[in-house]
């Protein structure tokens, strides 16, 4: 498993953008989109709309992934 960020392209509201995330975050991000039955671009757009203007999209995605798994862990305990 690579700890280095990997840059991939996403489309947010019709505009292409690149996001660099570590492989583990990309996999978790895709898994969450699948569980929520939505395209990864739609999930990225949702996160983008909710983030503070001074927070980068990659950071917002990482925090979203962390919070999503943390919420599931708490609900299972």
C-alpha positions in Angstrom: 0.0 0.0 0.0 1.3 3.4 -1.0 1.3 6.2 1.5 1.9 8.8 -1.2 -1.1 10.7 -2.5 -2.4 9.8 -5.9 -3.9 12.4 -8.1 -7.2 11.6 -9.8 -9.8 13.6 -11.7 -13.3 14.3 -10.6 -16.1 16.2 -12.1 -17.9 18.7 -9.8 -21.0 20.3 -11.3 -19.7 19.9 -14.8 -16.1 21.1 -14.1 -13.1 18.8 -14.0 -10.8 19.0 -11.0 -7.9 17.0 -9.7 -7.7 15.7 -6.1 -4.7 14.0 -4.5 -5.5 11.3 -1.9 -3.7 8.3 -0.5 -4.8 4.9 -1.9 -6.6 4.0 1.4 -8.7 7.2 1.2 -9.5 6.7 -2.4 -10.7 3.1 -1.7 -12.7 4.3 1.4 -14.2 7.2 -0.6 -15.3 4.8 -3.4 -16.7 2.4 -0.8 -18.8 5.1 0.9 -20.2 6.3 -2.5 -21.2 2.7 -3.2 -22.8 2.2 0.2 -24.7 5.4 -0.3 -25.6 4.3 -3.9 -24.3 7.4 -5.5 -21.6 8.2 -8.1 -18.3 9.3 -6.6 -18.6 12.6 -8.4 -21.9 13.3 -6.7 -20.4 12.5 -3.3 -17.5 14.8 -4.0 -19.8 17.6 -5.0 -21.8 17.1 -1.7 -18.6 17.3 0.3 -17.4 20.3 -1.8 -20.6 22.2 -1.1 -20.4 21.6 2.7 -16.7 22.5 3.2 -15.4 25.8 4.5 -13.8 27.9 1.8 -10.4 27.8 3.5 -10.4 23.9 3.5 -9.1 22.1 0.4 -11.2 19.5 -1.2 -8.7 16.7 -0.5 -8.7 17.6 3.2 -12.5 17.8 3.3 -12.7 14.3 1.7 -10.3 12.9 4.2 -12.2 14.3 7.1 -15.5 13.1 5.6 -14.1 9.6 5.3 -12.8 9.6 8.8 -16.1 10.9 10.3 -18.1 8.4 8.3 -16.1 5.4 9.6 -16.0 6.9 13.1 -19.8 7.3 13.2 -20.2 3.7 12.1 -17.8 2.5 14.8 -19.6 4.4 17.5 -23.0 3.1 16.3 -21.7 -0.5 16.4 -20.4 -0.2 20.0 
